[in-house]
């Protein structure tokens, strides 16, 4: 399990830069959009406490065309900058007000290490999200927001929606590499064996309370799933990849009562995995349509490589 968390930490520090937004290529785009998760996240990780391009502009007022701000919720060990080098500028270029937070940093974490979020219990992270959504709503003057989450950020907001009264403030809830059924990678049995091998407590991983909660069969997952995870009034969209190496099986991201999309179902050459899906131009097409279903646009299909994004032309 320690190796898993190390991989997560390294990969969340990731994204290369392509300049055109899928389905809305424009010579007038204000922000460059990266579709390479690894290179861009690594570069973003060198910027302490920075906001991703186009995000957290607190003077932004939603337009009639896009009346709800989008709140970006990062994954395990990510932050508001490293996780969103694609979606913050992409959505801003498409006319959305975009906001992102870093949550789940353990109290007392020293500077530098405090750039790794999503580590505390998801119940406490959900309270942080509640405060952030309230701030966004106050700043923008809106009744509801849309949520776009990746990895841990696909289930933690549902705790806010289901148990903290957040459902009345959420319109659309879009998930990249969701974990609705938990992941076998963090199952209690596997984690106990892994921790024992490293001399760690059998019931948890030091420094990462959320790791146990994300496992299949965890108390958190049982509570979230009791009666079904979907909350009435919220429109859910799940976007999964069959090459997900951390959500095992990848079908854990598929949930009845929600819209479910597997990127390979219409684009067999998309080899995106758990990290690159947060920068995948194919997935981005589905996200844009989920946010604005009244104005659907063609979803692109191209060769997308794991971690690295679209293959070079002619490559």
C-alpha positions in Angstrom: 0.0 0.0 0.0 2.9 2.3 0.7 4.1 1.8 -2.8 0.6 2.7 -4.1 0.5 6.0 -2.1 4.0 6.8 -3.4 2.8 6.3 -7.0 -0.2 8.4 -6.3 1.9 11.2 -4.9 4.3 11.2 -7.8 1.6 11.0 -10.4 -0.5 13.7 -8.9 2.5 16.1 -9.3 1.9 16.0 -13.1 0.8 17.4 -17.1 2.7 18.9 -21.7 1.1 21.7 -23.3 -1.3 21.6 -26.3 -3.0 24.9 -27.0 -6.4 24.0 -28.4 -9.5 23.0 -26.5 -11.4 20.0 -27.9 -14.6 20.9 -29.7 -14.0 24.6 -29.2 -10.6 25.3 -30.8 -10.2 29.0 -30.9 -7.4 31.4 -31.9 -8.8 33.7 -29.1 -8.5 31.2 -26.2 -7.1 33.1 -23.3 -5.4 30.2 -21.5 -3.3 27.4 -22.8 -4.8 23.9 -22.3 -2.6 20.9 -21.6 -3.7 17.4 -22.5 -0.6 15.7 -21.0 -1.2 15.0 -17.3 2.2 13.9 -16.3 4.3 16.8 -17.6 1.9 19.5 -16.6 1.3 18.3 -13.1 5.0 18.0 -12.4 5.4 21.6 -13.6 2.5 22.8 -11.6 3.9 21.1 -8.5 6.8 23.5 -8.4 4.3 26.4 -7.9 3.5 26.6 -4.2 -0.1 27.5 -3.5 -0.8 28.5 -7.1 -4.1 28.4 -8.8 -4.5 26.5 -12.1 -4.9 28.9 -15.1 -8.4 30.3 -15.3 -9.5 29.2 -11.8 -10.3 31.0 -8.6 -11.1 34.4 -10.2 -13.4 35.5 -7.5 -14.8 38.4 -9.5 -16.1 36.0 -12.1 -19.9 36.2 -12.6 -21.6 33.3 -14.4 -23.1 34.1 -17.8 -26.6 33.3 -19.1 -25.1 30.6 -21.3 -23.3 29.0 -18.3 -25.2 30.0 -15.2 -23.4 27.8 -12.7 -19.8 27.9 -11.6 -17.8 24.7 -11.8 -16.1 23.5 -8.6 -13.1 21.2 -9.3 -12.3 18.6 -6.6 -8.9 16.9 -6.9 -7.9 13.3 -6.2 -5.7 11.7 -3.6 -2.4 13.5 -3.0 -3.3 16.2 -5.6 -4.1 19.8 -5.2 -6.1 22.7 -6.8 -3.2 23.3 -9.3 -1.6 20.0 -10.1 -4.9 18.1 -10.8 -6.5 20.8 -13.0 -4.1 22.0 -15.7 -6.5 20.8 -18.3 -10.0 21.5 -16.9 -9.4 24.9 -15.3 -8.2 26.7 -18.5 -10.5 24.6 -20.7 -13.7 25.5 -18.9 -12.6 29.1 -18.5 -12.0 29.3 -22.2 -15.5 27.9 -22.7 -17.1 30.7 -20.7 -17.4 29.0 -17.2 -16.5 30.5 -13.9 -14.1 27.9 -12.4 -13.1 27.3 -8.8 -10.8 24.8 -7.2 -9.8 24.0 -3.7 -7.1 22.0 -2.0 -8.6 19.9 0.8 -7.6 17.1 3.2 -4.1 18.4 4.2 -3.3 17.1 7.7 -3.0 19.8 10.4 0.6 20.8 11.1 1.9 19.6 7.7 5.0 21.7 6.9 5.3 23.9 3.8 6.0 21.9 0.7 4.3 18.8 1.9 1.1 20.7 2.4 0.7 20.7 -1.3 -0.5 17.1 -1.1 -4.2 17.0 -0.4 -6.9 14.4 0.1 -5.1 12.6 2.9 -7.4 13.2 5.9 -10.7 11.4 6.5 -13.2 12.2 3.7 -15.8 13.2 6.3 -13.6 16.1 7.4 -12.7 16.9 3.7 -16.4 17.1 2.9 -16.8 19.8 5.5 -14.0 21.8 3.8 -15.8 21.4 0.5 -19.0 22.6 2.1 -17.3 25.8 3.2 -15.7 26.3 -0.2 -19.0 25.8 -2.1 -20.6 28.4 0.3 -17.8 30.8 -0.5 -18.2 30.2 -4.3 -22.0 30.7 -4.1 -21.6 33.9 -2.1 -19.0 35.3 -4.5 -21.0 34.4 -7.7 -24.5 35.0 -6.4 -25.7 31.6 -7.6 -28.0 29.0 -5.9 -26.2 25.9 -7.2 -22.8 24.8 -8.6 -21.6 22.0 -10.8 -19.0 19.6 -9.4 -16.2 18.0 -11.4 -14.2 15.5 -9.5 -11.3 13.1 -10.2 -10.5 9.9 -8.2 -11.1 10.6 -4.5 -12.8 13.8 -5.7 -15.6 11.7 -7.2 -16.8 10.2 -3.9 -15.9 12.7 -1.2 -18.3 15.4 -2.6 -21.1 12.8 -2.4 -20.7 12.7 1.4 -21.2 16.4 1.4 -24.3 16.0 -0.8 -25.8 13.1 1.1 -24.9 13.8 4.8 -24.1 17.5 5.0 -27.0 19.0 3.2 -25.0 19.7 0.0 -27.4 18.2 -2.5 -29.5 21.4 -2.6 -26.4 23.3 -3.8 -25.4 20.9 -6.6 -26.9 20.7 -10.0 -24.5 18.4 -12.1 -22.0 16.1 -10.5 -19.4 14.8 -13.0 -16.8 12.2 -12.1 -13.6 11.2 -13.8 -12.3 7.7 -12.7 -15.0 7.4 -10.0 -14.8 5.0 -7.1 -18.5 4.3 -6.3 -17.9 0.8 -5.1 -14.5 1.3 -3.6 -11.3 -0.1 -5.1 -9.8 -3.5 -4.4 -6.4 -1.8 -4.4 -7.3 -0.3 -1.0 -9.4 -3.2 0.3 -9.1 -3.9 4.0 -7.6 -7.3 3.6 -5.0 -6.3 1.1 -4.1 -3.2 3.1 -3.7 -5.1 6.3 -1.3 -7.5 4.6 0.7 -4.7 3.0 0.9 -2.7 6.2 2.1 -5.7 8.2 4.9 -6.1 5.7 6.0 -2.5 6.2 5.5 -2.6 10.0 2.6 -0.2 9.8 -0.7 -0.5 11.8 -2.9 -3.1 10.2 -6.0 -0.9 10.2 -4.6 2.2 8.5 -1.8 3.8 6.6 0.1 6.5 8.5 -0.5 9.9 7.0 -3.4 8.8 4.8 -6.7 8.3 6.5 -8.5 8.5 3.2 -6.6 5.5 1.8 -8.5 3.0 3.9 -11.8 4.7 3.3 -11.4 4.3 -0.5 -11.1 0.5 -0.2 -13.9 -1.9 -1.1 -15.9 -2.8 2.0 -14.6 0.1 4.1 -16.9 1.7 6.7 -17.0 4.9 4.7 -18.1 3.1 1.5 -20.7 1.1 3.4 -22.2 4.3 4.8 -22.1 6.1 1.4 -23.6 3.2 -0.4 -26.4 2.4 2.0 -29.6 3.2 0.2 -27.6 4.0 -2.9 -25.0 6.8 -3.4 -27.1 8.9 -5.7 -28.9 11.8 -4.1 -32.3 13.0 -5.4 -32.1 16.1 -7.5 -28.4 15.8 -8.4 -27.6 14.8 -12.0 -24.7 12.4 -12.0 -22.3 11.5 -14.9 -19.5 9.0 -14.6 -16.6 8.8 -17.0 -14.5 5.7 -16.7 -11.6 4.1 -18.5 -11.1 0.3 -18.8 -7.4 0.9 -18.4 -7.7 2.3 -14.9 -4.8 0.9 -12.8 -6.0 2.2 -9.4 -9.8 1.8 -9.4 -10.0 -2.0 -9.5 -12.1 -3.1 -11.2 -12.7 -0.1 -13.3 -16.4 -0.9 -13.3 -16.4 0.3 -9.7 -17.0 3.7 -11.3 -20.2 2.5 -12.9 -23.3 3.1 -10.8 -27.0 2.3 -11.6 -29.2 5.4 -11.6 -26.4 7.6 -13.0 -25.2 8.2 -16.6 -22.2 6.0 -17.2 -19.7 6.5 -20.0 -16.7 4.3 -20.8 -14.3 6.3 -23.0 -13.3 3.2 -25.0 -16.9 2.4 -25.9 -16.7 4.9 -28.8 -12.9 5.5 -29.0 -10.9 2.3 -28.9 -7.6 4.2 -29.4 -8.0 6.0 -26.2 -5.5 4.3 -23.8 -6.0 6.8 -21.0 -5.6 5.4 -17.4 -6.4 6.7 -14.0 -4.3 9.9 -14.2 -4.4 10.9 -17.8 -8.2 10.8 -17.7 -8.0 14.1 -15.9 -6.4 15.5 -19.1 -7.9 13.3 -21.8 -9.4 15.2 -24.7 -11.9 12.5 -25.3 -13.2 12.5 -21.7 -13.2 16.3 -21.9 -15.7 16.2 -24.8 -18.0 14.2 -22.6 -17.5 16.6 -19.7 -18.4 19.6 -21.8 -21.5 17.9 -23.0 -22.5 16.9 -19.4 -22.2 20.5 -18.3 -24.2 21.8 -21.2 -26.4 19.0 -22.5 -28.6 21.4 -24.4 -25.7 22.2 -26.8 -24.0 18.9 -27.4 -20.8 18.9 -29.5 -19.0 16.0 -31.2 -16.7 14.1 -28.9 -13.3 13.6 -30.5 -11.6 10.3 -30.9 -7.8 10.0 -31.3 -4.9 8.0 -30.0 -4.4 9.0 -26.4 -1.4 7.5 -24.6 -1.2 6.6 -20.9 0.0 9.6 -18.7 1.2 11.5 -21.8 -1.9 12.3 -23.7 -2.5 12.6 -27.5 0.0 10.8 -29.6 2.1 13.2 -31.9 0.7 13.6 -35.4 2.2 10.9 -37.6 3.7 9.2 -34.5 
